[in-house]
Amino acid sequence: MSRKQRIEDLLKGSLSSITHLDIVDESYMHAVPPDSESHFKLLVVSDSFENTLVIDRHRQINRVLGDEFQTGLHALTLHTWTPDEWRTKGGAPESPLCLGGSPAG
């Protein structure tokens, strides 16, 4: 099973009322071997984030994915929004280019 699928399964099994979930493998943007599955961007929209600080939302996601960090997950870009925030913000912003080197140079 791919890391992307494991992340999806873990999040859907741990967070109540996910209304939208985007998981993007951005490993290709970094200086890592092909198929590393090490860098991901997540957009998680859930009612459970209501009245919760952003840092607490991120901590919750990091706890859920703790085992993935132990087995090669290196970085997460997190967008954790309530449904109202999602309607206001739209899609997740584009990720910047990696400053530590990339396959493209």
DSSP file (Angstrom, degrees, kcal/mol; ACC not computed):
  #  RESIDUE AA STRUCTURE BP1 BP2  ACC     N-H-->O    O-->H-N    N-H-->O    O-->H-N    TCO  KAPPA ALPHA  PHI   PSI    X-CA   Y-CA   Z-CA
    1    1 A M              0   0    0      0, 0.0     2,-0.0     0, 0.0     0, 0.0   0.000 360.0 360.0 360.0 139.7    0.0    0.0    0.0
    2    2 A S     >  -     0   0    0      1,-0.1     4,-2.1     4,-0.0     5,-0.1  -0.322 360.0-118.3 -73.0 157.6    1.3    3.5   -0.8
    3    3 A R  H  > S+     0   0    0      1,-0.2     4,-3.0     2,-0.2     5,-0.2   0.890 116.0  58.5 -61.3 -38.7    2.1    6.0    1.9
    4    4 A K  H  > S+     0   0    0      1,-0.2     4,-2.2     2,-0.2    -1,-0.2   0.920 107.4  45.8 -57.2 -44.7   -0.6    8.3    0.3
    5    5 A Q  H  > S+     0   0    0      2,-0.2     4,-2.7     1,-0.2    -1,-0.2   0.893 111.9  51.4 -66.7 -40.0   -3.2    5.6    0.9
    6    6 A R  H  X S+     0   0    0     -4,-2.1     4,-2.8     2,-0.2     5,-0.2   0.917 109.6  50.4 -63.2 -42.2   -2.0    4.9    4.4
    7    7 A I  H  X S+     0   0    0     -4,-3.0     4,-2.6     2,-0.2     5,-0.2   0.936 111.6  48.2 -60.2 -46.1   -2.3    8.6    5.2
    8    8 A E  H  X S+     0   0    0     -4,-2.2     4,-2.7    -5,-0.2     5,-0.2   0.940 113.3  47.0 -59.3 -47.9   -5.8    8.7    3.8
    9    9 A D  H  X S+     0   0    0     -4,-2.7     4,-1.8     1,-0.2    -2,-0.2   0.906 113.2  48.8 -61.8 -42.8   -6.8    5.6    5.8
   10   10 A L  H  X S+     0   0    0     -4,-2.8     4,-1.1     2,-0.2    -1,-0.2   0.923 114.2  44.9 -64.2 -45.0   -5.3    6.9    9.0
   11   11 A L  H >X S+     0   0    0     -4,-2.6     4,-2.7    -5,-0.2     3,-0.6   0.933 114.2  47.5 -67.0 -45.5   -6.9   10.4    8.8
   12   12 A K  H 3< S+     0   0    0     -4,-2.7    -1,-0.2    -5,-0.2    -2,-0.2   0.816 114.2  49.0 -66.1 -28.7  -10.3    9.0    7.8
   13   13 A G  H 3< S+     0   0    0     -4,-1.8    -1,-0.2    -5,-0.2    -2,-0.2   0.674 120.3  35.3 -80.9 -17.6  -10.1    6.5   10.7
   14   14 A S  H << S+     0   0    0     -4,-1.1     2,-0.5    -3,-0.6    -2,-0.2   0.731 106.6  63.5-110.2 -28.4   -9.1    9.1   13.3
   15   15 A L  S  < S-     0   0    0     -4,-2.7     3,-0.5    -5,-0.2     2,-0.2  -0.848  73.2-135.4-105.4 133.4  -10.8   12.4   12.4
   16   16 A S  S    S+     0   0    0     -2,-0.5    32,-0.6     1,-0.2    31,-0.1  -0.561  77.7   8.9 -83.1 150.3  -14.6   12.7   12.5
   17   17 A S        -     0   0    0     -2,-0.2    30,-1.4     1,-0.2     2,-0.6   0.846  68.0-178.9  52.7  50.3  -16.5   14.4    9.8
   18   18 A I  E     +A   46   0A   0     -3,-0.5    28,-0.3    28,-0.2    -1,-0.2  -0.688   4.3 179.8 -72.5 122.4  -13.9   15.0    7.2
   19   19 A T  E     +     0   0A   0     26,-2.6     2,-0.3    -2,-0.6    27,-0.2   0.640  67.9  13.7 -99.6 -18.0  -15.8   16.8    4.4
   20   20 A H  E     -A   45   0A   0     25,-1.4    25,-2.8     2,-0.0     2,-0.4  -0.958  61.4-178.5-156.8 139.4  -12.8   17.2    2.1
   21   21 A L  E     +A   44   0A   0     -2,-0.3     2,-0.4    23,-0.2    23,-0.2  -0.948   1.8 179.5-144.7 119.7   -9.3   15.6    1.9
   22   22 A D  E     -A   43   0A   0     21,-2.4    21,-2.4    -2,-0.4     2,-0.5  -0.985   4.5-174.7-117.2 129.9   -6.6   16.3   -0.6
   23   23 A I  E     -A   42   0A   0     -2,-0.4     2,-0.5    19,-0.2    19,-0.2  -0.978   5.1-175.3-125.9 116.5   -3.3   14.4   -0.3
   24   24 A V  E     -A   41   0A   0     17,-2.8    17,-2.5    -2,-0.5     2,-0.8  -0.954  20.8-142.2-119.1 123.2   -0.5   15.5   -2.7
   25   25 A D  E     +A   40   0A   0     -2,-0.5     3,-0.3    15,-0.2    15,-0.2  -0.743  23.9 173.7 -81.6 110.5    2.8   13.7   -2.9
   26   26 A E    >   +     0   0    0     13,-2.5     3,-1.8    -2,-0.8    14,-0.2   0.126  42.1 114.3-104.6  19.0    5.3   16.5   -3.5
   27   27 A S  G >   +     0   0    0     12,-0.6     3,-2.2     1,-0.3     5,-0.3   0.839  66.2  67.6 -59.1 -33.8    8.4   14.3   -3.2
   28   28 A Y  G 3  S+     0   0    0     -3,-0.3    -1,-0.3     1,-0.3    -2,-0.1   0.693  92.0  62.8 -60.9 -18.0    9.3   14.9   -6.8
   29   29 A M  G <  S+     0   0    0     -3,-1.8    69,-0.6    10,-0.1    -1,-0.3   0.452 100.7  65.1 -84.9  -0.9    9.9   18.6   -5.9
   30   30 A H  S <  S-     0   0    0     -3,-2.2     2,-2.1    72,-0.1    72,-0.2  -0.760  96.4 -97.0-124.5 164.8   12.8   17.6   -3.6
   31   31 A A  S    S+     0   0    0     70,-0.9    71,-0.1    -2,-0.3    -3,-0.1  -0.498  79.8 118.3 -82.8  72.4   16.2   16.0   -3.9
   32   32 A V  S    S-     0   0    0     -2,-2.1     3,-0.1    -5,-0.3     4,-0.1  -0.911  72.2 -86.6-132.1 158.7   15.1   12.5   -3.0
   33   33 A P    >   -     0   0    0      0, 0.0     3,-1.1     0, 0.0    -3,-0.1  -0.267  61.2 -82.1 -61.7 153.9   15.2    9.2   -4.9
   34   34 A P  T 3  S+     0   0    0      0, 0.0    -6,-0.0     0, 0.0     0, 0.0  -0.226 115.5  17.5 -54.3 146.3   12.2    8.5   -7.2
   35   35 A D  T 3  S+     0   0    0     -3,-0.1    -7,-0.0     1,-0.1     0, 0.0   0.758  80.2 140.7  61.7  29.0    9.2    7.1   -5.4
   36   36 A S    <   -     0   0    0     -3,-1.1    -1,-0.1    -4,-0.1    -8,-0.0   0.815  41.9-158.1 -70.1 -30.5   10.4    8.2   -2.0
   37   37 A E        +     0   0    0      2,-0.1     3,-0.1     1,-0.1    -1,-0.0   0.940  50.1 127.4  48.9  53.1    6.9    9.3   -0.8
   38   38 A S        +     0   0    0      1,-0.2    36,-2.6    35,-0.2    37,-2.2   0.630  53.7  52.5-113.7 -19.3    8.6   11.5    1.8
   39   39 A H  E     + b   0  75A   0     35,-0.2   -13,-2.5    34,-0.1   -12,-0.6  -0.981  64.2 172.7-127.3 122.1    7.1   15.0    1.3
   40   40 A F  E     -Ab  25  76A   0     35,-2.4    37,-2.4    -2,-0.5     2,-0.5  -0.944  24.5-149.7-131.6 150.5    3.3   15.6    1.3
   41   41 A K  E     -Ab  24  77A   0    -17,-2.5   -17,-2.8    -2,-0.3     2,-0.4  -0.981  21.6-165.7-114.2 129.5    0.8   18.4    1.2
   42   42 A L  E     -Ab  23  78A   0     35,-3.3    37,-1.9    -2,-0.5     2,-0.5  -0.948  17.0-170.5-119.2 136.4   -2.5   17.9    3.0
   43   43 A L  E     +Ab  22  79A   0    -21,-2.4   -21,-2.4    -2,-0.4     2,-0.5  -0.974  17.7 179.6-117.9 111.8   -5.7   19.8    2.8
   44   44 A V  E     -Ab  21  80A   0     35,-2.8    37,-2.5    -2,-0.5     2,-0.5  -0.964   8.4-171.3-118.5 120.7   -8.0   18.5    5.5
   45   45 A V  E     +Ab  20  81A   0    -25,-2.8   -26,-2.6    -2,-0.5   -25,-1.4  -0.955  20.7 153.7-113.6 123.5  -11.4   20.0    5.9
   46   46 A S  E >   -A   18   0A   0     35,-2.2     3,-1.4    -2,-0.5   -28,-0.2  -0.997  51.5-135.7-152.7 141.9  -13.4   18.9    9.0
   47   47 A D  G >  S+     0   0    0    -30,-1.4     3,-1.9    -2,-0.3   -30,-0.1   0.760 102.7  74.3 -62.7 -25.1  -16.1   20.2   11.3
   48   48 A S  G 3  S+     0   0    0    -32,-0.6    -1,-0.2     1,-0.3    34,-0.1   0.640  84.4  65.7 -67.1 -12.1  -13.9   18.8   14.2
   49   49 A F  G X  S+     0   0    0     -3,-1.4     3,-1.6    32,-0.2    -1,-0.3   0.525  72.2 122.8 -85.8  -6.0  -11.6   21.8   13.7
   50   50 A E  T <  S+     0   0    0     -3,-1.9     3,-0.1     1,-0.3    -3,-0.0  -0.304  84.6   4.0 -55.9 136.6  -14.3   24.3   14.8
   51   51 A N  T 3  S+     0   0    0      1,-0.2     2,-0.4     0, 0.0    -1,-0.3   0.789 105.1 123.5  57.7  31.8  -13.1   26.4   17.7
   52   52 A T    <   -     0   0    0     -3,-1.6    -1,-0.2     3,-0.0     5,-0.0  -0.982  65.1-116.3-124.7 133.5   -9.6   24.8   17.6
   53   53 A L     >  -     0   0    0     -2,-0.4     4,-1.8     1,-0.1     3,-0.3  -0.328  25.4-119.7 -63.6 148.9   -6.3   26.7   17.2
   54   54 A V  H  > S+     0   0    0      1,-0.2     4,-2.4     2,-0.2     5,-0.2   0.896 114.0  55.3 -57.8 -42.2   -4.4   25.9   14.0
   55   55 A I  H  > S+     0   0    0      1,-0.2     4,-2.3     2,-0.2    -1,-0.2   0.874 107.4  49.8 -61.6 -36.1   -1.4   24.7   16.0
   56   56 A D  H  > S+     0   0    0     -3,-0.3     4,-2.0     2,-0.2    -1,-0.2   0.851 108.5  52.6 -71.0 -33.9   -3.7   22.2   17.8
   57   57 A R  H  X S+     0   0    0     -4,-1.8     4,-2.1     2,-0.2    -2,-0.2   0.929 111.3  47.0 -63.1 -44.9   -5.1   21.0   14.4
   58   58 A H  H  X S+     0   0    0     -4,-2.4     4,-2.7     1,-0.2    -2,-0.2   0.897 110.2  52.2 -65.9 -40.5   -1.5   20.4   13.2
   59   59 A R  H  X S+     0   0    0     -4,-2.3     4,-2.3     1,-0.2    -1,-0.2   0.898 107.8  52.9 -61.4 -39.3   -0.5   18.6   16.4
   60   60 A Q  H  X S+     0   0    0     -4,-2.0     4,-2.1     2,-0.2    -2,-0.2   0.937 111.0  45.6 -61.7 -47.1   -3.6   16.3   15.9
   61   61 A I  H  X S+     0   0    0     -4,-2.1     4,-2.0     1,-0.2    -2,-0.2   0.923 112.0  51.9 -62.5 -44.5   -2.5   15.4   12.4
   62   62 A N  H  < S+     0   0    0     -4,-2.7    -1,-0.2     1,-0.2    -2,-0.2   0.874 109.1  50.5 -62.4 -37.3    1.1   14.9   13.4
   63   63 A R  H >< S+     0   0    0     -4,-2.3     3,-1.4     1,-0.2     4,-0.3   0.929 109.7  50.3 -64.2 -44.5    0.0   12.5   16.2
   64   64 A V  H 3< S+     0   0    0     -4,-2.1     3,-0.3     1,-0.3    -2,-0.2   0.871 116.8  41.1 -61.0 -36.8   -2.2   10.5   13.8
   65   65 A L  T >X S+     0   0    0     -4,-2.0     4,-1.6     1,-0.2     3,-0.6   0.195  79.3 117.3 -98.4  16.1    0.7   10.2   11.4
   66   66 A G  H <> S+     0   0    0     -3,-1.4     4,-1.1     1,-0.3     3,-0.2   0.870  74.7  50.7 -52.5 -45.3    3.4    9.5   14.0
   67   67 A D  H 3> S+     0   0    0     -3,-0.3     4,-0.7    -4,-0.3    -1,-0.3   0.838 105.3  57.6 -65.1 -32.0    4.3    6.1   12.7
   68   68 A E  H X4>S+     0   0    0     -3,-0.6     5,-2.6     1,-0.2     3,-0.8   0.875 102.7  54.1 -65.9 -36.0    4.6    7.4    9.2
   69   69 A F  H ><5S+     0   0    0     -4,-1.6     3,-0.7     1,-0.2    -1,-0.2   0.814 105.8  54.2 -66.0 -28.6    7.3    9.8   10.4
   70   70 A Q  H 3<5S+     0   0    0     -4,-1.1    -1,-0.2     1,-0.2    -2,-0.2   0.657 110.4  47.1 -77.1 -15.6    9.1    6.9   11.8
   71   71 A T  T <<5S-     0   0    0     -3,-0.8    -1,-0.2    -4,-0.7    -2,-0.2  -0.003 135.2 -62.5-121.3  29.4    9.2    5.1    8.5
   72   72 A G  T < 5S+     0   0    0     -3,-0.7     2,-0.4     1,-0.4    -3,-0.2   0.264  84.0 133.5 117.9 -13.8   10.3    7.7    6.0
   73   73 A L      < +     0   0    0     -5,-2.6    -1,-0.4     1,-0.2   -35,-0.2  -0.595  25.3 172.4 -68.3 124.8    7.8   10.5    6.0
   74   74 A H        +     0   0    0    -36,-2.6     2,-0.3    -2,-0.4   -35,-0.2   0.801  51.8  15.6-106.2 -38.6   10.0   13.6    6.2
   75   75 A A  E     -b   39   0A   0    -37,-2.2   -35,-2.4     2,-0.0     2,-0.4  -0.998  50.5-167.4-148.0 143.2    7.7   16.7    5.7
   76   76 A L  E     -b   40   0A   0     -2,-0.3     2,-0.6   -37,-0.2   -35,-0.2  -0.997  10.3-157.2-127.8 134.1    4.1   17.7    5.7
   77   77 A T  E     -b   41   0A   0    -37,-2.4   -35,-3.3    -2,-0.4     2,-0.5  -0.967  28.2-158.0-102.0 121.8    2.6   20.9    4.5
   78   78 A L  E     +b   42   0A   0     -2,-0.6     2,-0.4   -37,-0.2   -35,-0.2  -0.881  27.7 175.2-114.3 131.8   -0.7   21.2    6.4
   79   79 A H  E     +b   43   0A   0    -37,-1.9   -35,-2.8    -2,-0.5     2,-0.6  -0.944  14.5 178.3-125.4 105.8   -3.8   23.1    5.6
   80   80 A T  E     +b   44   0A   0     -2,-0.4     2,-0.3   -37,-0.2   -35,-0.2  -0.916  13.8 167.4-117.2 104.8   -6.4   22.2    8.2
   81   81 A W  E     -b   45   0A   0    -37,-2.5   -35,-2.2    -2,-0.6   -32,-0.2  -0.831  36.3-125.2-124.4 153.0   -9.6   24.1    7.7
   82   82 A T     >  -     0   0    0     -2,-0.3     4,-2.4   -37,-0.2     5,-0.2  -0.469  45.0-101.6 -78.6 164.7  -13.2   24.1    8.9
   83   83 A P  H  > S+     0   0    0      0, 0.0     4,-2.2     0, 0.0     5,-0.2   0.885 125.1  51.8 -57.3 -37.7  -15.8   24.0    6.1
   84   84 A D  H  > S+     0   0    0      2,-0.2     4,-1.7     1,-0.2     5,-0.1   0.909 109.7  48.8 -65.7 -41.1  -16.4   27.8    6.5
   85   85 A E  H  > S+     0   0    0      1,-0.2     4,-3.0     2,-0.2     5,-0.3   0.897 110.2  52.1 -63.7 -39.4  -12.6   28.4    6.1
   86   86 A W  H  X S+     0   0    0     -4,-2.4     4,-2.9     1,-0.2    -2,-0.2   0.915 107.6  50.9 -63.7 -43.2  -12.5   26.2    3.1
   87   87 A R  H  < S+     0   0    0     -4,-2.2    -1,-0.2     1,-0.2    -2,-0.2   0.871 115.8  43.5 -61.9 -35.6  -15.4   28.0    1.4
   88   88 A T  H  < S+     0   0    0     -4,-1.7    -2,-0.2    -5,-0.2    -1,-0.2   0.905 123.1  34.0 -75.0 -43.3  -13.6   31.3    2.1
   89   89 A K  H  < S-     0   0    0     -4,-3.0     2,-0.2     1,-0.2    -2,-0.2   0.744  88.0-160.4 -88.7 -25.6  -10.0   30.2    1.0
   90   90 A G     <  +     0   0    0     -4,-2.9    -1,-0.2    -5,-0.3    -2,-0.1  -0.558  53.5   2.3  76.8-144.7  -10.8   27.8   -1.8
   91   91 A G  S    S-     0   0    0     -2,-0.2     0, 0.0     1,-0.1     0, 0.0  -0.209  89.1 -85.0 -74.5 165.6   -8.0   25.4   -2.6
   92   92 A A        -     0   0    0      1,-0.1    -1,-0.1   -13,-0.1     3,-0.1  -0.404  51.7-105.6 -66.9 143.8   -4.7   25.0   -0.9
   93   93 A P        -     0   0    0      0, 0.0    -1,-0.1     0, 0.0     2,-0.1  -0.252  41.3 -90.1 -67.5 160.3   -2.0   27.4   -2.2
   94   94 A E        -     0   0    0      1,-0.1     0, 0.0     0, 0.0     0, 0.0  -0.420  44.0-115.7 -67.2 144.3    0.8   26.1   -4.4
   95   95 A S        -     0   0    0     -2,-0.1    -1,-0.1     1,-0.1     3,-0.1  -0.576  29.7-114.2 -80.5 145.2    3.9   24.9   -2.5
   96   96 A P        -     0   0    0      0, 0.0    -1,-0.1     0, 0.0     2,-0.1  -0.305  39.8 -88.4 -72.4 163.6    7.1   26.9   -3.0
   97   97 A L        -     0   0    0      1,-0.1     2,-0.2     2,-0.0   -67,-0.1  -0.398  51.0 -96.0 -68.0 150.2   10.1   25.3   -4.6
   98   98 A C    >   -     0   0    0    -69,-0.6     3,-0.5     1,-0.1    -1,-0.1  -0.499  27.6-160.5 -68.9 130.8   12.5   23.4   -2.4
   99   99 A L  T 3  S+     0   0    0     -2,-0.2    -1,-0.1     1,-0.2     3,-0.1   0.575  83.8  68.5 -88.3 -10.0   15.4   25.5   -1.3
  100  100 A G  T 3  S-     0   0    0      1,-0.3    -1,-0.2     0, 0.0     2,-0.1   0.269 119.5 -74.6 -92.9  12.7   17.6   22.5   -0.4
  101  101 A G    <   -     0   0    0     -3,-0.5   -70,-0.9   -72,-0.1    -1,-0.3  -0.139  48.1-150.9 109.1 151.5   18.0   21.3   -3.9
  102  102 A S    >   -     0   0    0    -72,-0.2     3,-1.7    -3,-0.1   -71,-0.2  -0.968  34.5-102.3-150.8 162.1   15.7   19.5   -6.3
  103  103 A P  T 3  S+     0   0    0      0, 0.0   -74,-0.1     0, 0.0   -72,-0.1   0.810 120.8  58.3 -57.5 -28.1   16.0   17.1   -9.2
  104  104 A A  T 3         0   0    0    -75,-0.1   -75,-0.0     1,-0.0   -74,-0.0   0.598 360.0 360.0 -80.7 -10.1   15.5   20.1  -11.5
  105  105 A G    <         0   0    0     -3,-1.7    -1,-0.0     0, 0.0   -74,-0.0   0.412 360.0 360.0 124.6 360.0   18.5   21.9  -10.2
